[in-house]
Amino acid sequence: MTEKRKANVQAIKDIVRMNQVWEQEKGEQGAAELHYYHIVDALHRKWQTIGVDVSDAIQVFESGHNDA
């Protein structure tokens, strides 16, 4: 049997969007802006993840990656 493991199974208590991971080039359109997100979990541990939006950042935090 193949077991799929999650990177982090703690409940998220707080999430804050921070700066962009890198600056967009002038005239670059259609590219998603990737931001850093700071997360505090139920055990008051602080994490950093990235994502295009909050739901994307949560997915990356919970699964450890996002192929998109």
Residue pairs with C-beta under 8 A, 6 or more apart in sequence:
6 62
6 63
6 64
7 61
7 62
7 63
7 64
8 41
8 47
8 61
8 62
8 64
9 62
10 41
10 42
10 43
10 45
11 41
11 42
12 39
12 40
12 41
12 42
12 58
12 61
13 40
13 41
13 42
13 44
14 39
14 40
15 37
15 38
15 39
15 40
15 54
15 57
15 58
16 37
16 38
17 35
17 36
17 37
17 54
17 57
18 35
18 36
18 37
18 38
19 35
19 36
20 33
20 34
20 35
20 36
21 34
21 35
21 36
21 50
22 34
24 31
24 33
32 52
33 52
34 50
34 51
34 52
35 50
35 51
35 52
35 57
36 48
36 49
36 50
37 48
37 49
37 50
37 51
37 54
37 57
37 61
38 46
38 47
38 48
39 46
39 47
39 48
39 49
39 57
39 61
40 46
40 47
41 47
47 61
49 57
49 60
49 61
50 57
50 60
51 57
51 58
51 59
51 60
51 66
56 66
56 68
59 66
60 66
